Amino acid sequence: MIGASAGAACGAAGNIQNLPLRWQGVELPPHASASVARALAVSPLSLGLRDLRPDPTAVGVYQDTGFVVRTTDNVGQYCTDRLGEMLVRAGAHLEPSAPTVLEAELLDYQVVEGGTFDGTVRMRTTLRRGGNAVWTKTYTGANHRWGRTHKPENFNESLSGSLADATQQLLNDDEFARTLGEPPSDRPLDRPGLPVAPPGAAAPQPGSSRG
């Protein structure tokens, strides 16, 4: 009976017909660099993630046959939960009404099974304040591992490792730390090529000369 159930879950030819998403194989969770940790400590975040992939059910492919591995789980919600857990563990304070929003857009989330299990998670992240984008960057996480053919655990371990890798890149990013940690300001950006005037002095105007 056990063998019959396993065969039905994976299909007559051993193909994975539905992959339940599980967090597996990540031994060390992502950790924040010193600069990102300081920014997370003083800047609460609201988190949102959208799945922008063309086929939200596809999570893998067999390289030799082209068979697409799918899931009936909500990938966007699953990744939102896992990303939020990793950020909180790294020191983030997630608050729904926080003035700074971290938006994540899932652009790729899949494993290619060939000679190895090669996972890829591509995620575009944007910081918004007052509805305005103040910083954006795309990260590509990867994970490569050996394992038995068509085994669901190998797909989940590679997907988990890839999402953890993309999150680790975010948590190491000094630009992310600087933008997150700086207080909101309406001050215009300095115009390039003009010297910065000392406090109390008027800045020289373009084309002006002395003497």
CYANA upper distance limits for C-alpha pairs under 8 A (distance plus 0.5 A):
  1 MET  CA      5 SER  CA      6.70
  2 ILE  CA      6 ALA  CA      6.79
  3 GLY  CA      7 GLY  CA      6.65
  4 ALA  CA      8 ALA  CA      6.72
  5 SER  CA      9 ALA  CA      6.79
  6 ALA  CA     10 CYS  CA      6.84
  7 GLY  CA     11 GLY  CA      6.13
  7 GLY  CA     12 ALA  CA      6.63
  7 GLY  CA     14 GLY  CA      7.23
  8 ALA  CA     12 ALA  CA      7.19
  9 ALA  CA     16 ILE  CA      7.43
  9 ALA  CA     17 GLN  CA      7.04
  9 ALA  CA     18 ASN  CA      7.77
 10 CYS  CA     14 GLY  CA      5.52
 10 CYS  CA     15 ASN  CA      5.45
 10 CYS  CA     16 ILE  CA      4.76
 10 CYS  CA     17 GLN  CA      6.00
 10 CYS  CA     18 ASN  CA      8.03
 11 GLY  CA     15 ASN  CA      5.79
 11 GLY  CA     16 ILE  CA      6.98
 11 GLY  CA     17 GLN  CA      6.76
 14 GLY  CA    150 HIS  CA      7.30
 15 ASN  CA     67 PHE  CA      8.35
 15 ASN  CA     69 VAL  CA      8.36
 15 ASN  CA    150 HIS  CA      6.95
 16 ILE  CA     69 VAL  CA      6.51
 16 ILE  CA     70 ARG  CA      8.24
 16 ILE  CA    150 HIS  CA      7.17
 16 ILE  CA    151 LYS  CA      8.47
 16 ILE  CA    152 PRO  CA      7.73
 17 GLN  CA     69 VAL  CA      6.96
 17 GLN  CA     70 ARG  CA      7.04
 17 GLN  CA     71 THR  CA      8.33
 18 ASN  CA     69 VAL  CA      7.41
 18 ASN  CA     70 ARG  CA      5.90
 18 ASN  CA     71 THR  CA      5.29
 18 ASN  CA     72 THR  CA      7.04
 19 LEU  CA     69 VAL  CA      7.63
 19 LEU  CA     70 ARG  CA      6.60
 19 LEU  CA     71 THR  CA      5.26
 19 LEU  CA     72 THR  CA      7.96
 19 LEU  CA    152 PRO  CA      7.03
 20 PRO  CA     71 THR  CA      6.65
 20 PRO  CA     72 THR  CA      7.81
 20 PRO  CA     73 ASP  CA      7.03
 21 LEU  CA     71 THR  CA      7.93
 21 LEU  CA     73 ASP  CA      7.33
 21 LEU  CA     78 TYR  CA      8.32
 21 LEU  CA    156 ASN  CA      6.89
 22 ARG  CA    156 ASN  CA      6.38
 22 ARG  CA    160 SER  CA      8.40
 23 TRP  CA    156 ASN  CA      7.10
 23 TRP  CA    157 GLU  CA      7.53
 23 TRP  CA    160 SER  CA      6.19
 24 GLN  CA    153 GLU  CA      7.91
 24 GLN  CA    156 ASN  CA      6.56
 24 GLN  CA    157 GLU  CA      5.33
 24 GLN  CA    160 SER  CA      6.65
 25 GLY  CA    156 ASN  CA      8.45
 25 GLY  CA    157 GLU  CA      5.30
 25 GLY  CA    158 SER  CA      8.25
 25 GLY  CA    160 SER  CA      7.50
 25 GLY  CA    161 GLY  CA      7.40
 26 VAL  CA    157 GLU  CA      7.76
 26 VAL  CA    160 SER  CA      7.19
 26 VAL  CA    161 GLY  CA      6.36
 26 VAL  CA    164 ALA  CA      8.02
 29 PRO  CA     86 MET  CA      7.38
 29 PRO  CA    164 ALA  CA      7.60
 30 PRO  CA     86 MET  CA      7.12
 30 PRO  CA     90 ALA  CA      7.45
 30 PRO  CA    164 ALA  CA      6.80
 30 PRO  CA    165 ASP  CA      8.02
 30 PRO  CA    167 THR  CA      7.18
 30 PRO  CA    168 GLN  CA      5.46
 30 PRO  CA    171 LEU  CA      7.99
 31 HIS  CA     89 ARG  CA      8.32
 31 HIS  CA     90 ALA  CA      5.67
 31 HIS  CA    168 GLN  CA      7.12
 31 HIS  CA    171 LEU  CA      7.13
 32 ALA  CA     36 VAL  CA      6.16
 32 ALA  CA     37 ALA  CA      5.84
 32 ALA  CA     90 ALA  CA      6.09
 32 ALA  CA     91 GLY  CA      8.16
 32 ALA  CA    168 GLN  CA      7.94
 32 ALA  CA    171 LEU  CA      5.20
 32 ALA  CA    172 ASN  CA      6.56
 33 SER  CA     37 ALA  CA      6.43
 33 SER  CA    171 LEU  CA      6.76
 33 SER  CA    172 ASN  CA      5.69
 33 SER  CA    173 ASP  CA      8.40
 34 ALA  CA     38 ARG  CA      6.81
 35 SER  CA     39 ALA  CA      6.91
 35 SER  CA    174 ASP  CA      7.01
 35 SER  CA    177 ALA  CA      6.36
 35 SER  CA    178 ARG  CA      8.34
 36 VAL  CA     40 LEU  CA      6.56
 36 VAL  CA    171 LEU  CA      6.63
 36 VAL  CA    172 ASN  CA      7.29
 36 VAL  CA    173 ASP  CA      7.66
 36 VAL  CA    174 ASP  CA      7.26
 36 VAL  CA    176 PHE  CA      7.78
 36 VAL  CA    177 ALA  CA      5.07
 36 VAL  CA    178 ARG  CA      8.49
 37 ALA  CA     41 ALA  CA      6.65
 37 ALA  CA     90 ALA  CA      7.82
 37 ALA  CA     91 GLY  CA      6.92
 37 ALA  CA     92 ALA  CA      8.46
 37 ALA  CA    177 ALA  CA      8.49
 38 ARG  CA     42 VAL  CA      7.20
 38 ARG  CA    177 ALA  CA      8.37
 38 ARG  CA    181 GLY  CA      8.10
 39 ALA  CA     43 SER  CA      6.47
 39 ALA  CA    177 ALA  CA      6.03
 39 ALA  CA    178 ARG  CA      7.87
 39 ALA  CA    180 LEU  CA      6.44
 39 ALA  CA    181 GLY  CA      4.93
 40 LEU  CA     44 PRO  CA      7.27
 40 LEU  CA     91 GLY  CA      6.63
 40 LEU  CA     92 ALA  CA      5.46
 40 LEU  CA     93 HIS  CA      7.46
 40 LEU  CA    177 ALA  CA      8.34
 40 LEU  CA    180 LEU  CA      8.01
 40 LEU  CA    181 GLY  CA      7.90
 41 ALA  CA     91 GLY  CA      7.02
 41 ALA  CA     92 ALA  CA      7.06
 41 ALA  CA     93 HIS  CA      7.80
 42 VAL  CA    181 GLY  CA      7.43
 43 SER  CA     93 HIS  CA      7.99
 43 SER  CA    100 THR  CA      8.12
 43 SER  CA    180 LEU  CA      7.13
 43 SER  CA    181 GLY  CA      6.78
 44 PRO  CA     92 ALA  CA      7.35
 44 PRO  CA     93 HIS  CA      5.37
 44 PRO  CA     94 LEU  CA      6.35
 44 PRO  CA     95 GLU  CA      6.83
 44 PRO  CA     98 ALA  CA      6.25
 44 PRO  CA     99 PRO  CA      8.18
 44 PRO  CA    100 THR  CA      7.47
 45 LEU  CA     92 ALA  CA      7.73
 45 LEU  CA     93 HIS  CA      6.61
 45 LEU  CA     94 LEU  CA      5.37
 45 LEU  CA     95 GLU  CA      6.30
 45 LEU  CA     96 PRO  CA      8.09
 45 LEU  CA     98 ALA  CA      5.83
 45 LEU  CA     99 PRO  CA      7.70
 45 LEU  CA    100 THR  CA      5.83
 45 LEU  CA    101 VAL  CA      6.08
 45 LEU  CA    102 LEU  CA      6.98
 46 SER  CA     94 LEU  CA      5.97
 46 SER  CA     95 GLU  CA      5.75
 46 SER  CA     96 PRO  CA      5.50
 46 SER  CA     97 SER  CA      7.09
 46 SER  CA     98 ALA  CA      5.87
 46 SER  CA     99 PRO  CA      8.06
 46 SER  CA    100 THR  CA      6.80
 46 SER  CA    101 VAL  CA      5.12
 46 SER  CA    102 LEU  CA      6.52
 47 LEU  CA     80 THR  CA      8.49
 47 LEU  CA     84 GLY  CA      7.76
 47 LEU  CA     94 LEU  CA      7.38
 47 LEU  CA     96 PRO  CA      7.97
 47 LEU  CA    101 VAL  CA      6.42
 47 LEU  CA    102 LEU  CA      5.49
 47 LEU  CA    103 GLU  CA      6.58
 47 LEU  CA    104 ALA  CA      8.33
 48 GLY  CA     80 THR  CA      7.47
 48 GLY  CA    101 VAL  CA      8.03
 48 GLY  CA    102 LEU  CA      6.91
 48 GLY  CA    103 GLU  CA      5.48
 48 GLY  CA    104 ALA  CA      6.67
 49 LEU  CA     76 GLY  CA      7.12
 49 LEU  CA     77 GLN  CA      8.26
 49 LEU  CA     79 CYS  CA      8.14
 49 LEU  CA     80 THR  CA      6.14
 49 LEU  CA    103 GLU  CA      6.32
 49 LEU  CA    104 ALA  CA      5.00
 49 LEU  CA    105 GLU  CA      6.09
 49 LEU  CA    106 LEU  CA      7.70
 50 ARG  CA     76 GLY  CA      6.38
 50 ARG  CA    104 ALA  CA      6.92
 50 ARG  CA    105 GLU  CA      5.43
 50 ARG  CA    106 LEU  CA      6.59
 51 ASP  CA     56 PRO  CA      7.45
 51 ASP  CA     75 VAL  CA      7.74
 51 ASP  CA     76 GLY  CA      5.50
 51 ASP  CA    105 GLU  CA      6.47
 51 ASP  CA    106 LEU  CA      5.24
 51 ASP  CA    107 LEU  CA      7.43
 52 LEU  CA     56 PRO  CA      8.18
 52 LEU  CA    105 GLU  CA      6.85
 52 LEU  CA    106 LEU  CA      6.09
 52 LEU  CA    107 LEU  CA      6.08
 53 ARG  CA    106 LEU  CA      7.18
 53 ARG  CA    107 LEU  CA      5.79
 53 ARG  CA    108 ASP  CA      6.75
 56 PRO  CA     75 VAL  CA      7.45
 57 THR  CA     70 ARG  CA      5.66
 57 THR  CA     71 THR  CA      5.83
 57 THR  CA     72 THR  CA      6.97
 57 THR  CA     73 ASP  CA      8.27
 57 THR  CA     75 VAL  CA      8.05
 58 ALA  CA     68 VAL  CA      7.03
 58 ALA  CA     69 VAL  CA      6.44
 58 ALA  CA     70 ARG  CA      4.92
 58 ALA  CA     71 THR  CA      7.10
 58 ALA  CA    110 GLN  CA      7.79
 59 VAL  CA     68 VAL  CA      8.12
 59 VAL  CA     69 VAL  CA      6.27
 59 VAL  CA     70 ARG  CA      5.96
 59 VAL  CA     71 THR  CA      7.36
 59 VAL  CA    109 TYR  CA      6.53
 59 VAL  CA    110 GLN  CA      4.84
 59 VAL  CA    111 VAL  CA      6.90
 60 GLY  CA     68 VAL  CA      6.29
 60 GLY  CA     69 VAL  CA      5.19
 60 GLY  CA     70 ARG  CA      7.32
 60 GLY  CA    110 GLN  CA      5.16
 60 GLY  CA    111 VAL  CA      4.92
 60 GLY  CA    112 VAL  CA      6.15
 60 GLY  CA    113 GLU  CA      8.01
 60 GLY  CA    155 PHE  CA      8.14
 61 VAL  CA     66 GLY  CA      6.46
 61 VAL  CA     67 PHE  CA      6.00
 61 VAL  CA     68 VAL  CA      4.89
 61 VAL  CA     69 VAL  CA      5.99
 61 VAL  CA    110 GLN  CA      8.15
 61 VAL  CA    111 VAL  CA      6.96
 61 VAL  CA    112 VAL  CA      5.59
 61 VAL  CA    113 GLU  CA      6.76
 62 TYR  CA     66 GLY  CA      5.65
 62 TYR  CA     67 PHE  CA      5.72
 62 TYR  CA     68 VAL  CA      7.10
 62 TYR  CA     69 VAL  CA      8.20
 62 TYR  CA    112 VAL  CA      6.56
 62 TYR  CA    113 GLU  CA      5.46
 62 TYR  CA    114 GLY  CA      6.98
 63 GLN  CA     67 PHE  CA      8.19
 63 GLN  CA    112 VAL  CA      6.75
 63 GLN  CA    113 GLU  CA      6.24
 63 GLN  CA    114 GLY  CA      5.65
 64 ASP  CA    114 GLY  CA      7.27
 73 ASP  CA     78 TYR  CA      8.22
 74 ASN  CA     78 TYR  CA      6.62
 75 VAL  CA     79 CYS  CA      6.54
 76 GLY  CA     80 THR  CA      6.59
 76 GLY  CA    106 LEU  CA      8.11
 77 GLN  CA     81 ASP  CA      6.71
 78 TYR  CA     82 ARG  CA      6.80
 79 CYS  CA     83 LEU  CA      6.31
 80 THR  CA     84 GLY  CA      6.49
 81 ASP  CA     85 GLU  CA      6.68
 82 ARG  CA     86 MET  CA      6.79
 83 LEU  CA     87 LEU  CA      6.69
 83 LEU  CA    163 LEU  CA      8.40
 83 LEU  CA    167 THR  CA      7.76
 84 GLY  CA     88 VAL  CA      6.63
 84 GLY  CA     94 LEU  CA      8.32
 85 GLU  CA     89 ARG  CA      6.62
 86 MET  CA     90 ALA  CA      6.69
 86 MET  CA    164 ALA  CA      8.47
 86 MET  CA    167 THR  CA      8.20
 87 LEU  CA     91 GLY  CA      6.94
 87 LEU  CA     92 ALA  CA      5.86
 88 VAL  CA     92 ALA  CA      5.04
 88 VAL  CA     93 HIS  CA      6.80
 88 VAL  CA     94 LEU  CA      7.61
 94 LEU  CA     98 ALA  CA      8.12
 99 PRO  CA    129 ARG  CA      6.59
 99 PRO  CA    130 GLY  CA      7.52
100 THR  CA    127 LEU  CA      7.27
100 THR  CA    128 ARG  CA      6.24
100 THR  CA    129 ARG  CA      5.52
100 THR  CA    130 GLY  CA      8.23
100 THR  CA    180 LEU  CA      8.40
101 VAL  CA    126 THR  CA      8.45
101 VAL  CA    127 LEU  CA      6.12
101 VAL  CA    128 ARG  CA      5.59
101 VAL  CA    129 ARG  CA      7.06
102 LEU  CA    125 THR  CA      7.34
102 LEU  CA    126 THR  CA      6.26
102 LEU  CA    127 LEU  CA      5.27
102 LEU  CA    128 ARG  CA      7.11
103 GLU  CA    125 THR  CA      6.04
103 GLU  CA    126 THR  CA      5.53
103 GLU  CA    127 LEU  CA      6.80
103 GLU  CA    128 ARG  CA      8.11
104 ALA  CA    123 MET  CA      6.85
104 ALA  CA    124 ARG  CA      6.10
104 ALA  CA    125 THR  CA      4.95
104 ALA  CA    126 THR  CA      6.98
105 GLU  CA    123 MET  CA      6.01
105 GLU  CA    124 ARG  CA      5.55
105 GLU  CA    125 THR  CA      6.91
106 LEU  CA    121 VAL  CA      8.13
106 LEU  CA    122 ARG  CA      6.77
106 LEU  CA    123 MET  CA      5.25
106 LEU  CA    124 ARG  CA      7.17
107 LEU  CA    121 VAL  CA      8.02
107 LEU  CA    122 ARG  CA      5.81
107 LEU  CA    123 MET  CA      6.13
107 LEU  CA    124 ARG  CA      7.67
108 ASP  CA    120 THR  CA      7.20
108 ASP  CA    121 VAL  CA      5.64
108 ASP  CA    122 ARG  CA      5.27
108 ASP  CA    123 MET  CA      7.58
109 TYR  CA    119 GLY  CA      8.13
109 TYR  CA    120 THR  CA      6.28
109 TYR  CA    121 VAL  CA      5.03
109 TYR  CA    122 ARG  CA      7.19
109 TYR  CA    159 LEU  CA      7.70
110 GLN  CA    119 GLY  CA      6.25
110 GLN  CA    120 THR  CA      6.11
110 GLN  CA    121 VAL  CA      7.23
110 GLN  CA    159 LEU  CA      7.18
111 VAL  CA    117 PHE  CA      6.79
111 VAL  CA    118 ASP  CA      5.82
111 VAL  CA    119 GLY  CA      4.65
111 VAL  CA    120 THR  CA      6.82
111 VAL  CA    155 PHE  CA      6.83
111 VAL  CA    158 SER  CA      7.31
111 VAL  CA    159 LEU  CA      7.13
112 VAL  CA    116 THR  CA      8.50
112 VAL  CA    117 PHE  CA      6.36
112 VAL  CA    118 ASP  CA      5.67
112 VAL  CA    119 GLY  CA      6.92
113 GLU  CA    117 PHE  CA      5.12
113 GLU  CA    118 ASP  CA      6.88
113 GLU  CA    149 THR  CA      8.37
113 GLU  CA    150 HIS  CA      8.38
114 GLY  CA    118 ASP  CA      8.35
115 GLY  CA    146 TRP  CA      8.26
116 THR  CA    144 HIS  CA      7.19
116 THR  CA    145 ARG  CA      6.27
116 THR  CA    146 TRP  CA      5.52
116 THR  CA    147 GLY  CA      7.55
117 PHE  CA    143 ASN  CA      8.40
117 PHE  CA    144 HIS  CA      6.13
117 PHE  CA    145 ARG  CA      5.82
117 PHE  CA    146 TRP  CA      6.68
117 PHE  CA    147 GLY  CA      7.81
117 PHE  CA    154 ASN  CA      7.48
117 PHE  CA    155 PHE  CA      7.48
117 PHE  CA    158 SER  CA      7.20
118 ASP  CA    142 ALA  CA      7.77
118 ASP  CA    143 ASN  CA      6.36
118 ASP  CA    144 HIS  CA      5.13
118 ASP  CA    145 ARG  CA      7.30
118 ASP  CA    158 SER  CA      7.27
119 GLY  CA    141 GLY  CA      8.50
119 GLY  CA    142 ALA  CA      5.92
119 GLY  CA    143 ASN  CA      5.46
119 GLY  CA    144 HIS  CA      6.78
119 GLY  CA    155 PHE  CA      8.38
119 GLY  CA    158 SER  CA      5.58
119 GLY  CA    159 LEU  CA      6.06
119 GLY  CA    161 GLY  CA      8.28
119 GLY  CA    162 SER  CA      6.37
120 THR  CA    140 THR  CA      7.38
120 THR  CA    141 GLY  CA      6.22
120 THR  CA    142 ALA  CA      5.23
120 THR  CA    143 ASN  CA      7.28
120 THR  CA    159 LEU  CA      7.59
120 THR  CA    162 SER  CA      6.17
120 THR  CA    163 LEU  CA      8.44
121 VAL  CA    140 THR  CA      6.15
121 VAL  CA    141 GLY  CA      5.51
121 VAL  CA    142 ALA  CA      6.98
121 VAL  CA    159 LEU  CA      7.85
121 VAL  CA    162 SER  CA      5.99
121 VAL  CA    163 LEU  CA      6.21
121 VAL  CA    166 ALA  CA      7.40
122 ARG  CA    138 THR  CA      7.55
122 ARG  CA    139 TYR  CA      6.23
122 ARG  CA    140 THR  CA      4.79
122 ARG  CA    141 GLY  CA      6.73
122 ARG  CA    166 ALA  CA      7.83
123 MET  CA    138 THR  CA      6.09
123 MET  CA    139 TYR  CA      5.90
123 MET  CA    140 THR  CA      6.92
123 MET  CA    166 ALA  CA      7.80
124 ARG  CA    136 THR  CA      7.70
124 ARG  CA    137 LYS  CA      6.27
124 ARG  CA    138 THR  CA      4.56
124 ARG  CA    139 TYR  CA      6.83
125 THR  CA    136 THR  CA      6.03
125 THR  CA    137 LYS  CA      5.96
125 THR  CA    138 THR  CA      6.49
125 THR  CA    139 TYR  CA      8.33
126 THR  CA    133 ALA  CA      7.04
126 THR  CA    134 VAL  CA      8.03
126 THR  CA    135 TRP  CA      6.13
126 THR  CA    136 THR  CA      4.70
126 THR  CA    137 LYS  CA      7.13
127 LEU  CA    133 ALA  CA      6.29
127 LEU  CA    134 VAL  CA      6.23
127 LEU  CA    135 TRP  CA      5.73
127 LEU  CA    136 THR  CA      6.87
127 LEU  CA    180 LEU  CA      8.13
128 ARG  CA    132 ASN  CA      5.63
128 ARG  CA    133 ALA  CA      4.87
128 ARG  CA    134 VAL  CA      6.14
128 ARG  CA    135 TRP  CA      7.84
129 ARG  CA    133 ALA  CA      7.15
129 ARG  CA    134 VAL  CA      7.42
129 ARG  CA    184 PRO  CA      8.21
134 VAL  CA    179 THR  CA      7.92
135 TRP  CA    176 PHE  CA      7.96
135 TRP  CA    179 THR  CA      7.41
139 TYR  CA    166 ALA  CA      6.11
139 TYR  CA    169 GLN  CA      7.40
139 TYR  CA    170 LEU  CA      7.85
140 THR  CA    165 ASP  CA      8.42
140 THR  CA    166 ALA  CA      6.09
141 GLY  CA    161 GLY  CA      8.43
141 GLY  CA    162 SER  CA      5.10
141 GLY  CA    163 LEU  CA      6.48
141 GLY  CA    164 ALA  CA      7.80
141 GLY  CA    165 ASP  CA      5.22
141 GLY  CA    166 ALA  CA      4.55
141 GLY  CA    167 THR  CA      8.25
141 GLY  CA    169 GLN  CA      8.46
142 ALA  CA    158 SER  CA      8.48
142 ALA  CA    161 GLY  CA      7.59
142 ALA  CA    162 SER  CA      4.92
142 ALA  CA    163 LEU  CA      8.23
142 ALA  CA    165 ASP  CA      6.89
142 ALA  CA    166 ALA  CA      8.02
143 ASN  CA    158 SER  CA      5.91
143 ASN  CA    159 LEU  CA      7.92
143 ASN  CA    161 GLY  CA      6.06
143 ASN  CA    162 SER  CA      5.52
143 ASN  CA    165 ASP  CA      8.20
144 HIS  CA    158 SER  CA      7.10
145 ARG  CA    154 ASN  CA      8.29
145 ARG  CA    158 SER  CA      7.51
146 TRP  CA    154 ASN  CA      8.48
147 GLY  CA    151 LYS  CA      8.08
147 GLY  CA    154 ASN  CA      6.73
148 ARG  CA    154 ASN  CA      8.06
150 HIS  CA    154 ASN  CA      8.42
151 LYS  CA    155 PHE  CA      7.41
152 PRO  CA    156 ASN  CA      6.81
153 GLU  CA    157 GLU  CA      6.51
154 ASN  CA    158 SER  CA      6.65
155 PHE  CA    159 LEU  CA      6.65
156 ASN  CA    160 SER  CA      6.40
157 GLU  CA    161 GLY  CA      6.49
158 SER  CA    162 SER  CA      6.58
159 LEU  CA    163 LEU  CA      6.81
160 SER  CA    164 ALA  CA      6.65
161 GLY  CA    165 ASP  CA      6.54
162 SER  CA    166 ALA  CA      6.82
163 LEU  CA    167 THR  CA      6.71
164 ALA  CA    168 GLN  CA      6.58
165 ASP  CA    169 GLN  CA      6.88
166 ALA  CA    170 LEU  CA      7.07
167 THR  CA    171 LEU  CA      6.77
168 GLN  CA    172 ASN  CA      6.73
169 GLN  CA    173 ASP  CA      6.84
170 LEU  CA    176 PHE  CA      7.73
173 ASP  CA    177 ALA  CA      6.94
174 ASP  CA    178 ARG  CA      6.62
175 GLU  CA    179 THR  CA      6.66
176 PHE  CA    180 LEU  CA      6.46
177 ALA  CA    181 GLY  CA      6.35
178 ARG  CA    182 GLU  CA      6.58
190 ASP  CA    194 LEU  CA      8.48
194 LEU  CA    204 PRO  CA      8.16
194 LEU  CA    206 PRO  CA      8.11
195 PRO  CA    203 ALA  CA      7.78
195 PRO  CA    204 PRO  CA      8.11
196 VAL  CA    203 ALA  CA      7.13
197 ALA  CA    201 ALA  CA      6.41
197 ALA  CA    202 ALA  CA      6.74
197 ALA  CA    203 ALA  CA      5.27
197 ALA  CA    204 PRO  CA      8.15
198 PRO  CA    202 ALA  CA      8.49
204 PRO  CA    208 SER  CA      7.18
